[in-house]
Amino acid sequence: MGEISYPYDQGPVYGGMRVVCLANEKGGVAKTTSCVNLAASLARRGKSVLCMDVDPQANATIALGLDPDAPERDWETYALLTDPRLALERVIVPTAMPNLDAVPADRQLSNCEKALINEVGRETRLRSKLRDYAKSVFTKKYDLVLVDCPPSLNLITINALVASTDIVVPVQPKLYSLKGMARLGETVATLYSQLELRIPLLGILVCLYDRSASLDGVVYELIKAKVLREYGDFVFHNVIAKSVLISEAEADGRPVVIAVPESAAARAYEAVAEEMLQRLDRSQPVYV
Amino acid sequence: MLASLRAIFRRRQVEQPKIEPQVLVTIECPWEDNPIRRFGSVEDVLGDRTLDEVVRMVASENAGKEDSLPEAYAISVRREDSEEFDPADRRAPARSFLGDGAESPGRAVYQLRIQIVPICDETPPGRPHQQRHSDLAFEAAPTASTADRPMSPTACEAGPARPRGEAAPAAEAAAQSAAPAPEVGKKPRGYLRKADVLRAQLLPKIEALDLRGLFVGNFGLQLEAPVTSPRVSLLSPTEANRYLMQANQHRRDGDHDEAARCYRTLIAHDPDNKDYWFLLGKVEETRSEFGQAVHAYQNALRLGHASARAEIARIESEHGQVAAGPRDLMSMWRLTYPPAQPRTGGK
């Protein structure tokens, strides 16, 4: 495939930092769970990771043991997107896990779209903040930033996509989830055509895989064959099986890779994290 | 083109006087005459044209045992083996299809395992209920002689294509007889797996998903064009015209079976031609194969034929709601890659 030339200073230039966005229009496909567990797995491997929660439901924030309703956190993430003067480092908070920091979501994020709708450069707010953060000599640099997107294709998701260097699409092996992935593809193509943004797909991660259900095996087999045949090896070889331990760990405010590291679900996320690093090594960032 | 294709059925030695459901098929495609090749042609040709032929040839191979052919059955096709096929490399099939280059003629040998699964109403052991799935069921076609068929059941597996009607050498016949005996006591499954039914249902829907936008960041604007190369007719215009004239002549002479075969040949090479589909629908309707006629008309309608909708409506008004024929089943089974093996991290 041919390379594309871009005008100067277009695209997310973050030095060596990779920003991976986990997005799918369909809800309930384990975006948040995957984001949190992958962040924890990568942090356990010694990578410096920032987990950004831009979903107004703030589930990733809760899963990382943070309180989205804490009074000191009111309006901060909302202001990050709406206030051009608020720096990213102001809203980063450490978590209980080493190497893992977070940008917690707050409830006001749901009003963010209304506030952004008349702003100039509304699609690039998050990218600007990440650029400024990467350029600053006083900020801690991360190897990876994982962005947990809301289950819709609104301005927040578009901000996350625009700021990303790679996309991971978690899908449940069900037809509606695949349709959500196709809709996300339309948005990515629109960003390409309208903003000349090139956001490569890192991979499609199959989550909530039920080994006892024939449907899941068939859908996985078919979508993997289709993607492999038409585009290449873009489906993660490791899948995340459905497990009650994941939900129990989330209820405890910890990722399953921390809560029950010996479980099959934790091992699966560890394997996906390893595969993700390999894929990141293979695919050089477009703009960096 | 049809004459250049050869399917070899290696019949396994069976003791019981019944149809052996596992048939190893090798399809040999010498493409020396035609430089235009495309990925998936073998499957396309097999899928669009020879569904009934496969069944009839199996019955012919089991001469005298036609009665044991089940009343209803489904067929699944799976690529069993290919020496140069590497599932990790998506371009590998095209390379193997093209051969080594100009020095050697492009030739691909695929081994497909065709499994004929009888559909029975009895409850299989260990399953609470067996549901007969009409979309996958075929009514048994009347067995016909395959002497005039281009695919010889006694042809050599990897040898060059022989002219129609030529007998196989004695050495090949000896090799056939030396084929390993099937596993004793392994009975054919008498019911469809749920996964097979789901696969047949989901494959068209998943194949219809347009995921090009997701990969624009990876591959750029080249994905604006169709990802798969457009279908190109492997027949030259002269050949196509000759086939069409033959088909029309057969239709006028009342030889509708042969006319349908010619139309299917044309469709196999140019599946996006709405007129071929429409004419095939006409012939199938004359043969009282209303399901297949509706299916052909539906394809013509999908491709933009103006009269197809009226024909479908007319058939349905005269004969009630007719399910589309089973011809598209093979295309639904057109899986290029082996089933993926997910790793879930568990034991």
Interface residues (C-beta under 8 A of the other chain):
Chain A: M1 G2 E3 I4 I167 V169 L175 L178 K179 M181 A182 L184 G185 E186 T187 V188 A189 T190 Y192 L197 R198 I199 P200 L201 V206 Y209 R211 S214 L215 G217 V218 V219 Y220 E221 L222 I223 K224 A225 K226 V227 L228 R229 E230 Y231 G232 D233 F234 V235 H237 N238 V239 I240 A241 A264 A265 A266 R267 A268 Y269 E270 A271 S283 V286
Chain B: P87 A88 R90 R193 K194 A195 L198 R199 L202 L203 K205 I206 E207 L209 D210 L211 R212 G213 L214 F215 V216 G217 N218 F219 G220 L221 Q222 V227 T228 L335 T336 Y337 P339 A340 P342 R343 T344 G345 G346 K347
